[in-house]
Amino acid sequence: MRHVPEARATPAEQAARPDPASQPANGSPYRLGAALLQSLAQELSTLAEEASVLLSTPPESLSPDADAVARIARRNVPRWHFAMLNDNGRNAALVTALERGVPEGATVLDIGSGSGLLAMAAARAGASRVFTCEMNPLLAEVARSVVDTHGLSDVITVIGRPSTELDPVRDLGGPVDVLVSEIVDCALIGEGLLPSVRHAREHLLAPDGIMLPSAARLYGRLASSEAVAQLNQVTTAGGFDVSLMNTLATRGHFPVRLSTWPHRFLSEAAPLLEFDLAHDPLEPGERALSLSAASDGEAQALVVWFELDMGDGITLSNPPDNPGSHWMQGWIPLEKPVPVKAGDQVALRLCWSDFTFRVSL
Ligand SMILES: C[S@@+](CC[C@H](N)C(=O)[O-])C[C@H]1O[C@@H](n2cnc3c(N)ncnc32)[C@H](O)[C@@H]1O
């Protein structure tokens, strides 16, 4: 943590610093709120320092090898981009889907450029014009260079903004014929697939436009794994009760490569949800589930994975028995462990927001 001398504390830091005389009891919402503000102030202070160093560097001396590039990229560009681009199964499915799904001469919007891969595949598939938007400015800049290197800048326009900020006329010259997106995390919705598609479908795609993927399904199984549960929960350490740490645990789903941890499945794989991306409301919601327990044990979570329908029989999926996929599985902890016996019907409620899943009993 950077030491900030008293006289130079930023307004955000001053606001976040609680008055010690008025500090109420341990664990109070007031103290938690103050700690949250302090944590954000630290983050802002680090960013301000980084920005001031960068602003004092003449642009012409900023080479791609500069320390600042590596440092900021490491913080702001998720490392999984590399594993994702090396996932040949994923790439082949997406490229084939575009070859089969993009009509000759169509206009295409690709949400989430990354390196520009899907935009280039759409252009190669015969699109007359491709727009690709990327909300991460560093990635947008790289995508522009990649597209340029391939001599595709006259067909592909990279827009460095979130899709939800695009204007169909000003940015795209009118609604597009095809919308493609690969913005899914291990549990489907964590990257904002639902709000992004909801918005794009209404504002950016022509009324009979083609949507890739057209549908997304979520599958899951009840599971028990002390090892995985301990990635996100704690009771004692070194003889001390440290369970208050659980205040800071991840709520909702988180990624886990299930095959690398000892675990038991307590139910068979079952379909949990299906989204018709072209027609369903794609709003937050909830659904009652009844899963048939296949063996005795204590269910701790619902392990989930997705299947994307990319058209023409092409699917993309990340089940636990597909270790070749760069996507892990999603682990949605139950509110509390549930003892089950083979043959029991286990009633659960699956709730989803725009970005995460929760399961309640
Ligand atoms: C999983 S990556 C896929 C990149 C690329 N399409 C590919 O398949 O290789 C998703 C990218 O979409 C971007 N993204 C997610 N939602 C977006 C949105 N609504 N608008 C623009 N970019 C978005 C993320 O920043 C990320 O770089």
PDBQT file of the ligand as one rigid body, heavy atoms in Angstrom, charges set to zero:
ROOT
HETATM    1  C1  LIG A 401     -14.661 -13.425 -24.449  1.00  0.00    +0.000 C 
HETATM    2  S1  LIG A 401     -13.925 -12.076 -25.255  1.00  0.00    +0.000 S 
HETATM    3  C2  LIG A 401     -14.073 -12.568 -26.962  1.00  0.00    +0.000 C 
HETATM    4  C3  LIG A 401     -13.195 -11.797 -27.899  1.00  0.00    +0.000 C 
HETATM    5  C4  LIG A 401     -13.370 -12.154 -29.374  1.00  0.00    +0.000 C 
HETATM    6  N1  LIG A 401     -14.715 -11.891 -29.834  1.00  0.00    +0.000 N 
HETATM    7  C5  LIG A 401     -13.049 -13.608 -29.620  1.00  0.00    +0.000 C 
HETATM    8  O1  LIG A 401     -13.970 -14.408 -29.749  1.00  0.00    +0.000 OA
HETATM    9  O2  LIG A 401     -11.864 -13.957 -29.657  1.00  0.00    +0.000 OA
HETATM   10  C6  LIG A 401     -15.157 -10.860 -25.051  1.00  0.00    +0.000 C 
HETATM   11  C7  LIG A 401     -14.703  -9.436 -25.246  1.00  0.00    +0.000 C 
HETATM   12  O3  LIG A 401     -15.858  -8.650 -25.319  1.00  0.00    +0.000 OA
HETATM   13  C8  LIG A 401     -15.688  -7.441 -24.634  1.00  0.00    +0.000 C 
HETATM   14  N2  LIG A 401     -17.071  -7.045 -24.294  1.00  0.00    +0.000 N 
HETATM   15  C9  LIG A 401     -17.943  -7.691 -23.479  1.00  0.00    +0.000 A 
HETATM   16  N3  LIG A 401     -19.144  -7.095 -23.513  1.00  0.00    +0.000 NA
HETATM   17  C10 LIG A 401     -19.036  -6.041 -24.372  1.00  0.00    +0.000 A 
HETATM   18  C11 LIG A 401     -19.947  -5.060 -24.824  1.00  0.00    +0.000 A 
HETATM   19  N4  LIG A 401     -21.223  -5.046 -24.436  1.00  0.00    +0.000 N 
HETATM   20  N5  LIG A 401     -19.494  -4.116 -25.677  1.00  0.00    +0.000 NA
HETATM   21  C12 LIG A 401     -18.201  -4.122 -26.100  1.00  0.00    +0.000 A 
HETATM   22  N6  LIG A 401     -17.296  -5.033 -25.686  1.00  0.00    +0.000 NA
HETATM   23  C13 LIG A 401     -17.709  -6.002 -24.852  1.00  0.00    +0.000 A 
HETATM   24  C14 LIG A 401     -14.760  -7.785 -23.494  1.00  0.00    +0.000 C 
HETATM   25  O4  LIG A 401     -14.027  -6.647 -23.079  1.00  0.00    +0.000 OA
HETATM   26  C15 LIG A 401     -13.873  -8.844 -24.127  1.00  0.00    +0.000 C 
HETATM   27  O5  LIG A 401     -12.724  -8.272 -24.678  1.00  0.00    +0.000 OA
ENDROOT
TORSDOF 0
